Amino acid sequence: MARLNNELVFTVKDRCKVCYTCVRGCPVKAIKIVNGQAEVISSRCIGCGNCTRVCSQNAKKFLDNTEDAMELLDMKGVKVACLAPSYVAEFVDIVDYKVLVGMIKKLGFDYVTEVSFGADLIANEYNKMYEDEDCPASISTDCPAIVYYVKHYVPELTNMLAPIVSPMVASVRVAKKLYGDGIKTVFIGPCVAKKAESTEVDIVLTFKELRKLFRVNNIALHNSTPSGFDGPEGNKAALFPVTRGKLHAVNKLDDIGEDNILVASGKGNFREAIKEFDAGLDRSQHLELLCCNGCIMGPGMTQGAHYYAKVSHMKEFVSNKIKTMDQEKWQKYFDQFKNEDYSQSFYPADRRIPNPSNEEIENVLISMGKANPKEHLNCGACGYETCIDHAIAIVEGLAETEMCLPFTIEKLHKLVAELNLSNEKLASTQQSLRQSEKLASMGQLSAGIAHELNNPLGIITMYSNILLEELPEGNSQRNDLQLIVEQAERCRKIVGGLLNFARKNQVHYQETDIDAFVLRSIESVIVPDLVNVELQSNLTDKLVEIDTDQFMQVLTNIEKNAIEAIPETGGTLSITINGDEKEVEFLISDTGAGISEENMDKIFTPFFTTKPVGQGTGLGLPLIYGIVKMHKGQIQVTSNNNPEKGPTGTTFKIKIPRRK
């Protein structure tokens, strides 16, 4: 898995889901969200690897150096493995550590040294600093992630970093004294940030990578020869991986009342400690900081998050180790190497992004519906502690508004409502299209029928009238001819209706006072005494351009149907006129029997009628539909004929443009 050297941590995009767990877990917010996926910003990353630990989808990976290690092991020369003391918490399944050392040597290493001896040396350097009353307060530099954090995000405190190398570097320097400067060194531990800490180490492997090498090379407990550590063993400083472990190594307590040392570990605690230190709240305290909750919880560990079990196991192991080890031999090695140079220098490398203006932050908050501070929920679902932090990240291009869960849910609700409305409009449009197609087909059929019937009906009407005129009064056949004339006339009206329905009549617009026009339509129909007619107009501009002859047919037909639907016990016909500068809307409602659901799709179909034979032709509503469409308008019908669902009745809603 070859990656660029500066990409300690990266994203496997196919696995990344929209959870923002890595954003919450990153102490410096070195995560950029692009289209819902989290990308690690290498230039901002401090290499803590916390995102790799909290990502449940394994979408965050750190630099894998196993291939590099295998290439190094194939080279000529002396290869030395430096094993971090947290191996005790990692390989709990190996009772005898000599077996683990033997497995590492079987990979091809000539020597395996114990980094805890380097920790003993570094603990001694810190003890000198703690004992020196003239030494200014400092920030520990054992953890490279802490060093990167200070250099990149609190660069003004860089001069406060303790000028002491880490136990890893100290161990490498000791190894080179023992085995020569030309050796190849590989550090093995729980830390990802170590991979970029020092050029004095050739390769850094995590315990996860070490286990991978064991699997690839088929190395196991049963096929390895136990071997002891080479060079000096570690003493009390083997507790370095545990929070406050260094203090145990130098016989210091972390009681603030007795010592000048403040201990903090974990991504939240170390930042708070540095924040207070930077604010000058207590510069008398040396800061002992770890980015993780002890190295035993580092991202390179494969064991679960059983923190206290690991601590207990480490303490028990170190206690037994101290009891059984050769203290004189250790002291001899310690005296030999304690005066070596274990110093280093640090330089600030500010990577902070300037904060955006208050106006930019406010604009983002307003766009998310958080103009009022009371609307700042600070729920943390986005991965940021506060809504303002999230807004700042959005301005900086690191985050997206959709990361805000309440905002996204509210936006989703609006989209669902809009979608439902669109679906309703679409259904209505589809119904109108189906109706138009149906009416177009019926129109063509009707035109053909009307055309074929017109001529024979004209002949029947003409000759029946001639015969009627020739017959004298009182002739018994006169009544028969009279019936023929009447029925022929009825047929002529039906054919006329068919033609009106089928043909596209021209609309002759004229400006009309719509209030007076509607009132005239009501006066044109017979209204029984038990029917109450209510007319309400909400128009300020009463002038509308319509074809008065055709539109009169629309209103009178609907009004007549409404009156006929009202029961003999009485009811109400209400007409409401609404509108604006573009449209006029007519709502014609009755409290009649209503239209059944199965008939709603048929009401505009030619020849469909629920009236008794001889009382209706089924052409009235289709004719209305055609006239409204010729006026570039819309017509909708709602009806209820089931008293259990509410008041019965029918409402016609007609919308037409105010001007042609």
C-alpha positions in Angstrom: 0.0 0.0 0.0 2.4 2.6 -1.2 1.6 6.2 -0.2 3.4 9.5 -0.3 5.6 10.0 2.7 3.6 12.9 4.0 0.3 11.0 3.9 0.5 9.4 7.3 -3.3 8.9 7.3 -5.6 8.7 4.3 -9.1 7.7 3.3 -10.3 4.6 1.4 -13.2 6.4 -0.3 -15.2 3.4 -1.2 -15.6 2.6 2.5 -16.3 6.1 3.7 -19.9 6.7 4.9 -21.7 9.9 6.0 -21.1 9.5 9.8 -18.5 12.3 10.6 -17.0 10.1 13.4 -13.5 10.9 12.2 -14.3 14.7 12.4 -15.4 14.3 16.0 -12.3 12.2 16.7 -9.7 14.5 15.1 -8.2 16.9 17.7 -7.2 19.4 15.0 -10.0 18.9 12.5 -7.7 17.9 9.8 -10.6 16.4 7.9 -12.3 17.9 4.9 -15.8 16.8 3.9 -16.3 16.7 0.1 -19.7 15.4 -1.1 -20.3 13.7 2.2 -16.9 11.9 2.2 -14.1 12.6 4.7 -10.7 13.4 3.3 -7.6 13.7 5.5 -5.7 17.0 5.0 -2.1 15.9 5.2 -0.8 19.4 5.8 -3.0 19.7 8.9 -2.7 16.2 10.3 -0.6 15.6 13.4 -0.5 11.9 12.9 -2.3 10.9 16.0 -4.2 8.2 14.1 -7.3 8.6 16.2 -9.5 8.7 13.1 -8.2 5.2 12.1 -9.3 4.0 15.5 -12.8 5.4 15.6 -13.8 4.7 12.0 -16.1 1.7 12.2 -15.9 1.2 8.4 -12.1 1.0 8.3 -12.2 3.9 5.8 -9.2 5.6 7.5 -5.9 3.9 7.0 -2.3 4.9 8.1 0.9 4.5 6.1 1.8 0.8 5.8 5.6 0.2 5.8 5.6 -3.6 5.8 6.9 -3.8 2.2 9.6 -1.3 3.1 10.6 -3.4 6.1 10.7 -6.6 4.0 13.0 -4.9 1.5 15.3 -3.7 4.3 15.4 -7.2 5.8 16.6 -8.5 2.4 19.5 -6.1 2.4 23.0 -6.8 3.6 24.2 -5.4 6.9 23.1 -5.4 10.5 19.4 -4.9 11.1 18.2 -3.9 14.6 14.6 -3.9 15.8 13.8 -1.5 18.6 10.7 -2.8 20.5 8.5 -0.3 22.4 7.6 -1.3 25.9 3.9 -1.4 25.1 4.5 -4.8 23.5 3.4 -6.1 26.9 -0.1 -4.8 26.4 -0.2 -5.8 22.7 1.0 -9.4 22.9 -0.9 -10.5 26.0 -1.3 -13.9 24.3 2.5 -14.5 24.6 3.4 -15.5 28.2 7.2 -15.5 27.7 8.4 -12.3 25.9 11.5 -14.3 24.8 9.2 -16.1 22.3 8.2 -12.7 20.8 11.8 -11.7 20.5 12.6 -15.0 18.8 9.7 -14.4 16.3 11.1 -10.9 15.5 14.6 -12.3 14.9 13.2 -15.0 12.7 12.0 -12.2 10.4 15.7 -11.4 9.7 16.7 -9.0 12.4 20.2 -9.5 13.9 19.4 -7.7 17.2 16.2 -6.9 19.1 16.6 -4.1 21.7 14.3 -2.9 24.4 13.2 0.7 23.9 12.3 0.9 27.7 16.1 1.3 28.3 16.0 4.4 26.1 13.0 5.5 28.2 15.1 5.1 31.4 17.7 7.4 29.9 15.0 10.0 28.8 13.3 9.8 32.2 16.7 10.7 33.7 16.9 13.8 31.4 13.4 14.9 32.5 14.2 14.4 36.1 17.2 16.7 35.8 14.8 19.3 34.3 12.2 18.8 37.1 14.8 19.1 39.8 16.3 22.3 38.4 14.4 25.2 40.0 15.7 27.6 37.4 14.4 25.5 34.5 11.3 27.1 33.0 8.1 25.2 32.6 8.1 22.9 29.7 5.9 20.7 27.5 7.0 17.0 27.2 8.2 15.8 23.8 7.8 12.0 24.2 4.7 12.0 22.1 5.4 13.3 18.5 1.7 14.1 18.0 1.9 16.6 20.9 5.0 18.1 19.3 3.3 18.5 16.0 0.3 20.0 17.7 2.4 22.7 19.4 4.5 23.4 16.3 1.5 23.7 14.0 -1.4 25.0 16.1 0.3 26.8 19.1 3.6 27.8 17.4 4.1 30.5 20.0 4.8 27.8 22.5 7.4 25.9 20.4 10.2 27.3 22.6 8.5 25.7 25.6 8.9 22.2 24.2 11.4 20.1 26.2 14.6 19.9 24.1 14.8 16.2 24.7 14.5 13.3 22.2 11.9 10.6 22.6 12.8 7.1 24.0 12.6 5.8 20.4 15.4 8.1 19.2 17.4 7.5 22.4 17.2 3.8 21.8 18.4 4.2 18.2 21.4 6.3 19.4 22.3 3.6 22.0 22.0 0.9 19.3 24.3 2.7 17.0 26.8 3.0 19.8 26.6 -0.7 20.5 26.4 -2.1 16.9 27.9 0.7 14.7 26.6 3.7 12.9 25.9 1.8 9.7 23.2 -0.4 11.1 19.6 -0.3 9.9 17.0 0.4 12.5 13.3 -0.4 12.7 11.2 0.9 15.5 8.1 -1.3 16.4 5.4 0.3 18.6 1.8 1.5 18.9 2.2 4.9 17.3 1.5 6.3 13.8 3.0 9.7 14.4 6.4 8.0 15.1 6.6 7.3 11.3 7.3 11.0 10.7 9.1 11.8 14.0 12.8 11.3 13.1 15.1 10.6 10.2 17.4 8.8 12.7 15.1 5.7 12.4 15.0 4.0 9.1 11.5 2.5 9.3 8.7 2.6 11.9 6.2 -0.3 12.2 3.1 -0.5 14.3 2.2 -3.7 16.1 -0.5 -4.2 13.5 2.2 -4.2 10.8 4.4 -6.5 12.8 1.6 -9.1 13.1 1.1 -8.7 9.3 4.8 -9.6 8.8 4.4 -12.6 11.0 1.4 -13.8 8.9 3.1 -13.2 5.6 6.2 -15.0 6.7 4.3 -17.8 8.4 6.0 -17.1 11.8 4.1 -18.4 14.9 4.8 -19.3 18.5 5.4 -23.0 17.7 8.0 -22.5 15.0 10.1 -19.9 16.7 13.2 -20.2 19.0 12.9 -18.0 22.2 15.6 -15.4 22.6 16.4 -12.7 25.1 16.7 -9.0 24.3 20.0 -7.8 23.0 21.8 -5.0 24.8 20.6 -3.3 28.0 17.1 -4.2 29.4 14.7 -1.5 30.5 13.9 -0.8 34.1 11.1 1.3 35.7 10.6 3.3 32.5 9.0 0.3 31.0 5.8 2.0 32.4 6.2 4.9 29.9 3.3 3.7 27.8 0.9 4.2 30.7 -0.3 7.6 31.7 1.9 9.0 34.4 4.4 6.1 33.7 7.3 8.5 33.4 6.6 9.9 36.9 6.9 6.4 38.3 10.2 6.0 36.5 11.6 9.1 38.2 9.9 8.5 41.5 7.7 11.5 41.1 4.1 11.8 42.2 1.5 13.7 40.0 0.0 15.3 43.1 -0.1 19.1 42.3 0.4 19.9 45.9 3.8 18.2 46.0 5.2 18.4 42.5 5.4 20.9 39.7 4.1 18.5 37.0 0.7 18.4 35.4 -0.3 15.2 33.6 -2.9 15.1 30.8 -3.7 12.5 28.2 -6.4 12.0 25.6 -7.3 14.3 22.7 -9.5 16.6 24.7 -7.5 16.8 27.9 -4.1 17.6 26.3 -5.6 20.4 24.2 -7.3 21.9 27.3 -4.0 21.7 29.2 -2.1 23.5 26.4 -4.9 26.1 26.1 -4.6 27.0 29.8 -0.8 26.9 29.6 -0.9 29.3 26.6 -3.3 31.6 28.5 -0.7 31.8 31.3 -3.1 30.4 33.9 -0.3 28.5 35.5 3.2 28.6 33.9 4.8 27.0 36.9 3.7 23.5 35.9 5.6 21.2 33.6 3.2 19.5 31.2 3.4 15.8 30.8 1.2 15.2 27.8 0.1 12.2 25.7 -2.2 12.5 22.7 -3.7 9.1 23.3 -4.9 7.8 26.7 -1.4 6.3 27.2 0.6 4.7 24.4 -1.1 1.4 25.2 -4.2 2.9 23.5 -2.3 4.0 20.4 -3.8 3.4 16.9 -1.1 0.8 16.1 -2.4 -1.6 18.7 -4.6 -4.5 17.7 -6.0 -5.3 21.0 -9.4 -4.0 22.1 -10.1 -0.9 24.2 -9.7 -2.6 27.6 -7.7 0.3 29.1 -7.6 -0.8 32.7 -6.9 -4.4 31.9 -3.9 -3.2 29.9 -2.7 -0.9 32.7 -3.0 -3.7 35.2 -1.1 -6.1 32.9 1.7 -3.6 32.3 2.1 -2.9 36.0 2.2 -6.5 36.9 4.7 -7.2 34.2 7.0 -4.3 35.1 6.8 -5.2 38.8 7.9 -8.8 38.1 10.6 -7.6 35.7 12.2 -5.2 38.2 12.2 -8.0 40.8 14.0 -10.5 38.6 16.3 -8.4 36.5 20.0 -7.9 37.1 20.1 -4.4 38.6 23.8 -4.1 38.7 24.1 -5.0 35.0 21.4 -2.4 34.2 23.2 0.2 36.3 26.4 -0.5 34.4 24.7 0.1 31.0 22.9 3.2 32.4 26.1 4.8 33.6 27.7 4.0 30.2 25.0 5.8 28.2 23.5 8.4 30.6 25.8 11.2 29.5 25.2 10.8 25.8 23.6 13.6 23.9 19.8 13.3 24.0 18.9 16.8 22.9 17.0 18.1 20.0 15.6 21.4 18.7 12.1 22.4 17.6 11.0 25.1 15.2 7.5 26.5 14.7 5.6 25.6 11.6 2.3 27.5 11.8 -0.5 25.7 9.9 -3.4 27.5 11.3 -6.1 29.0 9.0 -7.0 32.6 9.8 -10.5 32.8 11.3 -13.1 34.2 8.9 -15.0 37.4 9.6 -18.0 37.5 11.8 -20.1 38.5 8.8 -19.0 35.4 6.9 -19.8 33.2 9.9 -23.2 34.9 10.4 -24.1 34.4 6.7 -23.4 30.6 7.0 -25.5 30.3 10.2 -28.4 32.2 8.6 -28.2 29.9 5.6 -28.7 26.9 8.0 -31.6 28.6 9.8 -29.6 29.6 12.8 -29.8 33.3 12.8 -30.8 33.3 16.4 -28.3 32.0 19.0 -31.2 30.1 20.6 -31.2 28.0 17.5 -27.6 26.9 18.0 -28.2 23.4 19.3 -24.5 22.6 19.6 -25.4 18.9 19.3 -22.1 17.8 17.9 -23.7 15.6 15.2 -21.6 17.3 12.6 -18.4 16.5 14.3 -17.8 20.0 15.6 -18.4 21.0 19.2 -20.5 24.1 18.4 -22.6 25.4 15.5 -20.1 28.4 15.3 -17.2 26.0 14.9 -19.1 24.2 12.1 -19.9 27.5 10.4 -16.2 28.5 10.6 -15.2 25.1 9.0 -17.7 25.7 6.2 -16.2 29.1 5.4 -12.8 27.6 5.5 -13.9 24.9 3.0 -13.5 22.0 5.4 -17.2 21.2 6.0 -20.6 21.3 4.3 -24.0 22.6 5.5 -25.5 19.1 5.1 -23.4 17.9 8.0 -25.8 19.6 10.4 -28.3 16.9 11.3 -31.2 19.2 12.4 -30.7 21.4 9.3 -30.6 18.3 7.0 -33.7 16.8 8.6 -35.6 20.0 8.3 -34.5 20.4 4.7 -35.5 16.8 4.1 -39.0 17.5 5.5 -39.3 20.4 3.1 -38.2 18.4 0.2 -40.7 15.6 1.1 -43.5 18.2 1.3 -42.4 19.7 -2.0 -42.2 16.2 -3.6 -45.7 15.4 -2.3 -47.0 18.6 -3.8 -45.1 17.8 -7.1 -46.6 14.3 -7.1 -50.1 15.8 -6.6 -49.5 18.2 -9.5 -48.1 15.5 -11.6 -51.0 13.2 -10.9 -53.4 16.0 -11.8 -51.5 16.8 -14.9 -51.5 13.1 -15.9 -55.2 12.9 -15.3 -55.7 16.0 -17.4 -53.6 14.6 -20.2 -55.5 11.3 -20.1 -58.7 13.3 -20.2 -57.5 15.4 -23.1 -56.4 12.4 -25.1 -59.8 10.7 -24.3 -61.7 13.9 -25.3 -59.6 14.3 -28.5 -60.5 10.8 -29.6 -64.1 11.3 -28.6 -64.1 14.6 -30.4 -63.0 13.0 -33.7 -65.6 10.3 -33.3 -68.3 12.8 -32.4 -67.4 15.0 -35.4 -67.6 12.1 -37.8 -71.0 10.9 -36.3 -72.4 14.5 -36.3 -71.3 15.0 -39.9 -72.9 11.8 -41.1 -76.2 12.4 -39.2 -76.6 16.1 -40.2 -77.8 15.4 -43.8 -80.4 12.6 -43.0 -81.7 14.6 -40.1 -82.1 17.7 -42.3 -84.1 15.7 -44.8 -86.3 14.1 -42.1 -86.9 17.5 -40.6 -87.7 19.1 -43.9 -90.1 16.5 -45.2 -91.8 15.9 -41.9 -92.5 19.7 -41.7 -93.8 19.7 -45.3 -96.1 16.8 -44.6 -97.3 18.4 -41.4 -98.2 21.6 -43.3 -100.1 19.6 -46.0 -102.2 17.6 -43.6 -105.5 19.3 -42.6 -106.3 20.1 -39.0 -107.9 17.2 -37.2 -106.2 14.5 -39.3 -105.2 11.5 -37.1 -101.8 11.3 -38.7 -101.0 14.9 -37.7 -100.0 13.9 -34.2 -97.6 11.2 -35.5 -95.9 13.8 -37.8 -95.7 16.2 -34.9 -93.9 13.6 -32.8 -91.5 13.0 -35.7 -90.7 16.7 -36.0 -90.1 17.0 -32.2 -87.8 14.0 -32.1 -85.9 15.1 -35.2 -85.4 18.5 -33.5 -84.1 16.8 -30.4 -81.7 14.8 -32.5 -80.6 18.0 -34.2 -79.8 19.6 -30.8 -77.8 16.5 -29.8 -75.8 16.6 -33.1 -75.3 20.4 -32.5 -73.9 19.6 -29.1 -71.6 17.0 -30.7 -70.3 19.6 -33.2 -69.8 22.2 -30.4 -67.8 19.6 -28.4 -65.8 18.4 -31.4 -64.8 21.5 -33.2 -62.3 24.1 -31.9 -64.5 27.2 -31.8 -62.8 30.5 -31.9 -62.8 32.5 -28.7 -64.1 36.0 -29.1 -62.7 37.8 -26.2 -64.3 40.9 -24.8 -63.7 42.8 -21.6 -66.4 41.9 -19.0 -67.4 42.9 -15.5 -67.0 39.4 -14.0 -69.1 40.1 -11.0 -72.1 41.3 -13.1 -71.5 38.4 -15.5 -71.7 35.8 -12.7 -74.8 37.4 -11.3 -76.4 37.3 -14.7 -75.6 33.6 -15.0 -77.4 32.9 -11.7 -80.4 34.9 -13.0 -80.4 32.7 -16.1 -81.2 29.5 -14.2 -84.3 28.6 -12.2 -83.4 28.5 -8.5 -85.9 26.7 -6.3 -87.0 28.5 -3.1 -85.2 26.0 -0.9 -81.9 26.6 -2.5 -79.8 29.4 -1.0 -77.4 31.1 -3.4 -74.3 32.8 -1.9 -72.1 34.9 -4.1 -68.8 36.4 -2.9 -66.3 38.3 -4.9 -62.8 39.1 -3.6 -61.6 40.9 -6.7 -60.4 44.5 -6.7 -60.1 44.5 -10.5 -63.4 43.2 -11.8 -62.6 43.4 -15.5 -61.8 40.1 -17.2 -61.4 39.2 -20.9 -63.6 36.2 -21.8 -65.9 34.9 -24.6 -69.1 35.8 -22.9 -71.4 33.5 -24.9 -69.2 30.4 -24.4 -68.3 31.2 -20.7 -72.0 31.7 -19.9 -72.5 28.1 -21.0 -69.8 27.0 -18.5 -71.4 28.8 -15.5 -75.0 28.0 -16.2 -74.3 24.3 -16.9 -72.4 24.0 -13.6 -75.0 26.0 -11.7 -77.9 23.9 -13.1 -76.1 20.7 -12.3 -75.5 21.9 -8.8 -79.1 22.9 -8.2 -80.3 19.6 -9.5 -77.9 17.7 -7.2 -79.3 19.6 -4.1 -82.0 17.5 -2.3 -85.6 18.6 -2.1 -85.1 19.4 1.6 -82.9 22.3 0.4 -79.2 23.3 0.4 -76.7 25.9 -0.7 -75.1 26.9 -3.9 -72.0 29.1 -3.3 -69.9 30.9 -5.8 -66.7 32.6 -4.8 -64.5 34.7 -7.1 -60.9 35.1 -6.3 -58.0 36.3 -8.3 -54.9 38.4 -8.8 -53.4 40.5 -11.5 -52.8 37.4 -13.7 -55.6 34.9 -13.0 -59.2 34.7 -12.0 -60.5 31.7 -10.0 -64.1 30.5 -9.7 -65.1 28.2 -6.9 -68.7 26.8 -7.5 -69.8 24.6 -4.6 -73.0 22.9 -3.7 -74.2 20.8 -0.7 -75.8 18.2 -3.0 -75.5 14.5 -3.1 -72.0 14.5 -4.5 -70.3 12.3 -7.1 -69.2 8.8 -6.4 -65.5 8.0 -6.6 -65.9 5.5 -9.4 -67.6 8.2 -11.5 -65.1 11.0 -10.9 -62.9 9.9 -13.8 -65.9 9.8 -16.2 -67.6 13.1 -15.7 -65.9 14.8 -18.7 -66.5 11.8 -20.9 -69.0 12.5 -23.7 -72.4 10.9 -23.3 -71.7 9.8 -19.7 -74.6 10.9 -17.4 -76.1 9.8 -14.2 -79.4 11.5 -15.0 -82.4 9.4 -16.1 -83.0 8.7 -19.8 -84.3 11.7 -21.6 -83.1 14.3 -19.0 -79.5 14.6 -20.1 -77.2 13.9 -23.0 -73.9 13.7 -21.2 -72.4 16.5 -23.3 -72.7 19.4 -20.8 -69.5 18.8 -18.8 -67.3 17.8 -21.8 -68.5 21.0 -23.5 -67.5 23.0 -20.3 -64.1 21.3 -20.3 -63.5 22.3 -23.9 -64.5 25.9 -23.4 -62.2 26.3 -20.3 -59.3 24.8 -22.2 -59.9 27.2 -25.1 -59.6 30.0 -22.6 -56.2 28.6 -21.6 -57.6 27.7 -18.2 -57.8 24.8 -15.8 -60.8 23.0 -14.3 -60.7 20.7 -11.3 -63.5 18.9 -9.4 -63.6 17.6 -5.9 -66.6 15.8 -4.5 -67.8 13.7 -1.6 -70.9 11.5 -1.7 -70.2 9.6 1.6 -71.7 11.3 4.6 -69.3 9.3 6.9 -66.4 11.2 5.4 -67.9 14.6 5.9 -70.5 16.9 4.4 -71.5 15.8 0.9 -71.3 18.1 -2.1 -69.2 19.0 -5.1 -66.9 21.9 -5.9 -65.7 23.0 -9.3 -62.5 25.1 -9.4 -61.9 27.0 -12.6 -58.9 29.2 -13.3 -58.5 31.3 -16.4 -56.1 34.0 -17.3 -57.4 37.5 -16.7 -56.2 38.7 -20.1 -56.1 36.8 -23.4 
